[in-house]
Amino acid sequence: MALFVPDDAPLPDSSQKALHFVPPSFRERRAQAVHRLQIGLFGLAGMLLLVGLANIIMDRALISDDASDASSAAAASAASVSPEGAESPANDPLADIGVVPDMPAAETPAAPPATGETGGAGVPGG
């Protein structure tokens, strides 16, 4: 897209010269190279840390899965060994991991009176 410049337009001032490309000096090129190396090495270190963290998380998950598989296998073998009349324990995942909400203490029913023999005046054995 060409710009239309009228013939009577003022010419640019002689103090306004076009800026020419000045190649960077050796020191500037070296500074740029060092900066690029720093950015690249920090990026590689960050990726290494992320991969290491992901590996640790995956290892912990596998260990956790193996432990839960072993506990479920032990529970299944215990259930198969238990006698026919015995009830299997309730499967409560919160209790398995130890997170059980505080339940209010259940009121114990009043004990029924003893059925021992009483004497004539309410004195036992007499």
C-alpha positions as CSV (number, residue, x, y, z in Angstrom):
1,M,0.0,0.0,0.0
2,A,1.7,3.1,-1.2
3,L,1.2,6.4,0.7
4,F,0.3,9.4,-1.3
5,V,2.7,12.3,-0.6
6,P,1.7,15.6,-2.1
7,D,4.3,17.6,-4.0
8,D,3.9,20.6,-1.7
9,A,4.6,18.5,1.5
10,P,7.5,19.8,3.6
11,L,10.7,17.8,3.3
12,P,11.9,16.0,6.5
13,D,14.4,17.9,8.5
14,S,18.0,17.2,7.8
15,S,18.5,16.3,11.5
16,Q,16.1,13.4,11.1
17,K,18.1,10.7,9.5
18,A,17.0,7.2,8.9
19,L,18.3,4.8,11.6
20,H,20.5,2.1,10.2
21,F,20.9,-1.4,11.6
22,V,23.9,-1.6,13.8
23,P,25.2,-5.2,14.3
24,P,25.6,-6.2,17.9
25,S,29.0,-6.2,19.4
26,F,30.9,-9.3,20.6
27,R,30.0,-8.5,24.2
28,E,26.2,-8.2,23.3
29,R,26.2,-11.4,21.3
30,R,28.0,-13.2,24.2
31,A,25.4,-11.8,26.7
32,Q,22.6,-13.0,24.5
33,A,24.1,-16.5,24.3
34,V,24.6,-16.7,28.0
35,H,21.0,-15.6,28.6
36,R,19.7,-18.2,26.2
37,L,21.8,-20.9,27.9
38,Q,20.4,-19.9,31.3
39,I,16.8,-20.0,30.1
40,G,17.4,-23.4,28.4
41,L,19.1,-24.9,31.5
42,F,16.4,-23.6,33.9
43,G,13.7,-25.1,31.6
44,L,15.4,-28.5,31.5
45,A,15.8,-28.4,35.3
46,G,12.2,-27.5,35.7
47,M,11.1,-30.4,33.4
48,L,13.4,-32.8,35.3
49,L,11.8,-31.8,38.6
50,L,8.3,-32.2,37.2
51,V,9.0,-35.6,35.8
52,G,10.6,-36.7,39.1
53,L,7.6,-35.4,41.0
54,A,5.2,-37.3,38.7
55,N,7.4,-40.5,39.1
56,I,7.2,-40.2,42.9
57,I,3.4,-39.7,42.8
58,M,3.0,-42.7,40.6
59,D,5.2,-44.9,42.8
60,R,3.2,-43.9,45.9
61,A,-0.1,-44.7,44.1
62,L,1.2,-48.1,43.0
63,I,2.4,-48.8,46.6
64,S,-1.0,-47.7,47.9
65,D,-2.8,-49.9,45.3
66,D,-0.7,-52.9,46.2
67,A,-1.4,-52.4,49.9
68,S,-5.1,-52.1,49.4
69,D,-5.0,-55.2,47.1
70,A,-3.2,-57.2,49.8
71,S,-5.6,-56.1,52.5
72,S,-8.6,-57.0,50.4
73,A,-7.1,-60.3,49.5
74,A,-6.4,-60.9,53.3
75,A,-10.0,-60.0,54.1
76,A,-11.3,-62.3,51.3
77,S,-9.2,-65.2,52.6
78,A,-10.3,-64.5,56.2
79,A,-13.9,-64.5,55.1
80,S,-13.5,-67.8,53.3
81,V,-11.9,-69.4,56.4
82,S,-14.5,-68.1,58.8
83,P,-17.2,-70.5,59.9
84,E,-20.6,-70.6,58.1
85,G,-22.5,-69.0,61.0
86,A,-20.2,-66.1,61.6
87,E,-21.1,-62.7,60.1
88,S,-18.6,-60.9,57.9
89,P,-17.6,-57.5,59.2
90,A,-19.3,-54.5,57.7
91,N,-17.3,-52.9,54.8
92,D,-16.8,-49.3,56.0
93,P,-14.1,-47.5,53.9
94,L,-13.9,-44.6,56.4
95,A,-13.2,-47.0,59.2
96,D,-10.6,-48.8,57.1
97,I,-8.5,-45.7,56.7
98,G,-9.1,-44.5,60.2
99,V,-11.4,-41.6,59.6
100,V,-14.4,-42.3,61.7
101,P,-16.7,-39.5,62.7
102,D,-17.3,-39.0,66.4
103,M,-20.6,-40.7,67.3
104,P,-22.5,-39.8,70.4
105,A,-22.3,-42.5,73.0
106,A,-25.3,-44.8,72.9
107,E,-27.3,-44.9,76.0
108,T,-27.0,-48.3,77.7
109,P,-30.4,-49.8,78.6
110,A,-31.2,-50.1,82.2
111,A,-30.2,-53.5,83.6
112,P,-33.2,-55.7,84.4
113,P,-33.7,-56.5,88.1
114,A,-32.0,-59.7,89.3
115,T,-34.2,-62.7,89.3
116,G,-32.7,-64.1,92.5
117,E,-34.9,-65.5,95.1
118,T,-35.9,-63.1,97.7
119,G,-37.1,-63.6,101.3
120,G,-40.4,-62.4,102.6
121,A,-39.3,-58.8,103.3
122,G,-37.4,-58.2,100.1
123,V,-34.2,-59.5,101.6
124,P,-32.4,-61.8,99.3
125,G,-31.8,-65.4,100.4
126,G,-33.5,-65.1,103.6
